[in-house]
Amino acid sequence: MSGGRHVYETLGMTRVVIQDGKVVEVGDPEIEFCPLFKKLCGIESLSKEKVRENIEFRIRDFGFCTEDRVVRAPDYVTFGVSEILSTALERGDIDAAVIAADGCGTAVVTEPALLQGLCGRISGLVETSPLQVVLDAVGRDNVLDPEEVPLDMVRGAELADSKGYGRFAVTVANPDDAEIIRARYGDRALIVGVHTSHVTCGGASKLFDNCDMITACASGRVRAEAEKRGVLVAGNKIQIYGVTDFGRRLVLQKLESIGKAPYDGGPKDEPRPLIFWGDRSGVSLLDRRFCPLPRIPSMPVDISDPASSMSLSTGISLPSLTHVR
């Protein structure tokens, strides 16, 4: 089975490498429980074996990272970033979306079913190789480079702009990209923060300063920043935040279409443990400014014990300081 090399950080921020349709590397999950995969796949506890099984299932089921790739699909979950963006395309709220997917890298798409097919069942793409079936569907003039299929969302925004799209969405994992795109395109860009589990405190602040919507993933930093902002919150598992007026409208629009209401402050079913990214011994000046380091209580605490619980200065419960990076 052909397909080239593809690298993901997925299923609990696990590094996965796929080569020619075979899973050749699986790292250790950084979290133990993901409510989304519990709901969709019945996975109670993440492990290397469970991750491998799930990725191999995706390869069999929809040709993930191979030339058998299924490229168009209806909504996979009732509510997620790709579902919001495909609905926005259908309704004419945006003219195009800049996305990242296996087989094409960064691409500009305008067809809702194509966006959903390429993005609805993937997350955390790090590196990919050309897949002709994907390039045929997307159009080679709608990708940055059909030979190298790089991931570069700033250049993707430039491509969308060069094609004359008035308002376009861009998914970003790098807070600096969000800042650059907002400065260049203003309100023409609908900026969506994705794959945020490794966002630092300063990065979380930058995302909320520049994005229209943000998904929380497994990030404690993003959740902490959301508490400080007047955002619309959707869901109680992997929360999505509507940050700007436009972002809030699209999130609310999608919620109403499936008969749901915004999160009302009830019980949460979140990833465990949440990731609080940012090495305490080497936090950047930006992070020191925006996100104080965890308070260490005066009473003795065994920080190697996952059962230990202590409070961050943000007021968030932190299951174990072993997960403060």
N, C-alpha and C positions, 0 to 999 in steps of 0.2 A: 504494500500500500504506500503510495507516494504522498508527499506532503511537506517535506522539509522540516526545519527546526522551529519550535514554538515554545516560548517560556511564559509562564503565568505565576502570579502570586494570588492564589485562590483558595477557597475552602479553608478559612481560618488563617489566611496569609501564608499558606503552604507553598513553597517553591516547587513547581512542577515543570518538567521538561518533556516535551513530546517530539519524537524524531520519526518521520515517515510513518505516522500512524501508530507508533508504539510509545508507551510511557517508559522513559528511560531513566528518569530521576524524580524522586519524591522526597521533599524535605520534611521537617517536623512542623506540625501545626503550631501556631503561636497562641491560639485560643483552644479551649476544650469543647465549647458548645456554641453552635450557631442556630438561633431559632428559625431562620429561614430554611436551612437544610433539614432541620427537624421536621418542619411543616411539609416541605416538598418531597423529601426523600426518606424520612423516618430515621435520620441519623441522630442518635442520642448523644454520642461522644465522638469527637473528631480524632482520628488517628491516621498514621501514614497509610495503613491498609485501607481504611474507609475512603480516604482521598483517592488512592489509586483506583479503587473499585468504581468510584463516581466518575472519574475522568475516563476510564475505559468504557463505562456505560455511555458517556457522551459521544465517544468516538463511534461506537456501534449505532447509537440511536439517531444522531443527526450529522455524522461524518465530521465531527469536531476536528479541526486542524488537518483535514485531508481533502483530496479532490472529490470526495463524496459529500462534501459539505452541503447541507440544506441551507439555503440563503434567504428564504422568505418564510414567515410564520405569523400566526396570530399572537395575541398577548400570551405570555407564558405564566406570569403571575398577574393578579388583578391590579397590583399597584407597585410600580418601580420607575426608575429613571427612564428606561427605554419605553415603557408604556406611556408615561407622561409626554415624552417627545414625539412618539408616533401619533398620539392623539392631537398634539399641537400641530403637527404636519397636516393631519386630516382636516382640522378645523381652519387651517390657514393662518394660525397664530404666528408661525414661523415659515420661512420659505425653504429652508434647508437645515441640515444638521451635520456638524463635523464630528465624526465618531472614530473610534479605533476598534479594529476587529482583526481576527486571524485571517490571513490570506491577502489582506489589502493594506494593513497598517492604518494610517490616518486617511480618512476618506470623507468626501462630501456626498451625502445622500439626500434624496427628496421624496422617496417612496416609503410610506409608513410600514408596509409589510417587510420591506427590505431592511429597514432600520431594526425592526423587531426581530427579524430572522438572524441578523448578524450580531445583535447586542443583547437580546433578551435572555440568553442562557450562558453568557460568559461574563467574567469579571477579572480585573487585575492583569491585563495583558502587558507584558514587559518586552517581548521580542517576538517577531513573526517572520514567516517566509511567504513568498508569492504562492497563491492558489489560483489557478486559472479559472476555476468555476466561480470563485468570488470576484475576481477581476472582470470576468465577462458580465456578471450581474451588476456590478457597481459602475463599470465603464472606466477604462484606463486613464481617461482624461479627468477623472474625478478623484484620483489618488495622487499623492505627492510624487511617487516614483514606483511604477509597476515592477521594476526589477529588484529594488531594495526594500520596498514597502516599510519605510521608516515610521516611527511614532514621533510626531512633532505637531502639537495642537496649535501652536502659534502660526506655523506655516499652513496648517489646515485652515485656520481662519483667513489667512491671506488668500488661499485658493478660493474659498467661498466668496470673499469680497471681490476677487478678480472676475468671478463669474456673474457678478451683478446682483447677487441675492440681497434683498433689502434688509431682512432680519433673519439671522441664522443662529442656531444653537451651537455651542461648543462644549464638549465634555473635557474637563481638566482634572488631572491628579496632582499637578504641581501648582502650589499657590502663586509662584512667580508668574506662571503662564496666565493665570487669571488676571493678575494685575496688568500685565502687558496688553492682553486682549481688551480689557476694559478701557485702558488709556487710548488705544488706537481706534476702537470702534464704538465706544460709548454704549448707548442703549440699543444699538443695532444688534449687539451680541447678547444672546441669552446664555449666560455662563453657568455651567453646572459642575459642581465639585463632586468628583467620584473617587473611589479607591482611596479613602481618606484614613485608613487605619494607622498609617505611619506619619500622619501630620503632627508636627510639633505645635506648641502653644502659639508661637508667633505665626506659624503657618495657618493655624485655625483662624486666628484673628484676620489674617490677610484674605483668607477665603471668604469670610463673612463680610469683609469690606468690599469685595469685588464680585461675588457670585450672586446669581438670582436664586439658585436652588443648590442645596448641598445634601448629600446622603451621609449618614453618620457612620456607616460600616461598623467596625469594632472599636472606633476611636473614643477614648475618654476625653481627649483634648477637644474634639469637635463638640461633644455633648456639653462640656463645661462652657465653651464659648456660646453655644446656643442658649444656655441659661441666662446669659447677660444681654441677649438681644431680643427685640420684639418680633419674633419669627412665628410663622404658622408652622405647626408641627403635625406631621401625618404619621400615623402608625405608632405601635408600642414595641416593635421589635427592632428592625433596622430603620430607624426614623429618617424621614426626609423633611428638610426644612425649606419652606418658602421664605426667602429673605427679602427680596424687593417686592414692590407692588405687582410687577409682572410675574415674578416667580410665585408669589402667593396665589395669584389668580389662576395660574396653570395647575398648581397643586390642588386648589379647591375645586377647580373645574373637573379634574380627574376623579377626585373623591366623590363628588356629586354624581358622576356618571356611573359609579359602581355602588351608589347608595350608602356611602360612608361619610362620616363626619371627622373633622380634625381631632387630634388627640386631646383628651380633656383632663389629663393629669391623673388618670387611673394607673393601675398596676402595669409595670413594664416586664417584658420578656426579652431581655437583651443578650447579646453575646457574653460569654463568660470565659475568662476574665476580660474586662475591657482593657485595651492597650493604651497606656499613657506614655506616648513616645517622646523621647528627649532625654539624653544621658545626663543625669544629675551632676556628673563631674565635668561635663563639657557643653553645657547649655549655652546657646548663642546669646549675645546681648539682647537681641530682639525677643528671645524667649524669656529672658529674665525680666524684661519690661512688661510683657503681657501675661505671663503665667508664673506666679510664684512657685517655688519648689515645695514639695510636700512638707508639711509640718511633722517633725518627729516628736511623738509624745514623750513626756518625762518618764513615764513608767516603762520598764523594760518590755520590749516586744521582739519576738523572734521573727524577723522579716523573711526568713526562709520558709515559714509555715504558711501555706496557702489559706489556712483557716483564720489567720490574723486579719484584723480589719482596722484601718486607721483612716483618718479624715484628711483630705487635701484642703489646702487653703481655699480652694474653690467651693468646698462644701460637698464634694462628690465622694461617695463611699468607694474606697479602693480595696479590693479583696486582698491583694498581696503586693508589696513593694518590689517583688521580683519581676513584676511586669511594668515597672517604670523604667523605660529605656533611656 
